[in-house]
Amino acid sequence: MNNDSDYYVVRTNALPEVLKKVVEVKRLLESEKKISIAEATQRVDISRSSYYKYKDDIYPFYDNSKGKTITMVIQMIDELGFLSRLCSIFSECEANILTIHQSIPVNGIATVTVSIEIGAETRDVSYMVHAIEAMNNVQYVKILAQETTLK
């Protein structure tokens, strides 16, 4: 059942420190064009072998999200106008809403499932998720799926 091509969306706080450092090395290599791999790994305090072992297996979520469909679930305290404010975040981030469904609130709690298309002009997905999480009535936000759009 375990396949080398399986993908998971994992929050940063659940990652081992070495994987976070690999992402940081990749960021340094991208942002400082004249830095060597040896220099970057030394700066973040991991071995080059650790970097090479994991470099092709981890990347920030937003790096590979352009041209994809992302489905997320948001649980929130039901409040008049919340869905409108939620849609305005997607609009501000220039994400295209493909589908949106809100459950009937039970005990004042509703679940919203949204599928959005991420284009070249769309703002960083992590920014979008953080903006939604910062909304007053939001209990949690989870990314359920990320898939390539067929065009």
Secondary structure, DSSP 8 states (H G I E B T S, - for coil): ---TT------GGGS-HHHHHHHHHHHHHHHSTT--HHHHHHHHT--HHHHHHHTTT---GGGG-TTEEEEEEEEEE--TTHHHHHHHHHHHTT-EEEEEEE---BTTEEEEEEEEEE-TT---HHHHHHHHHTSTTEEEEEEEEEEE---
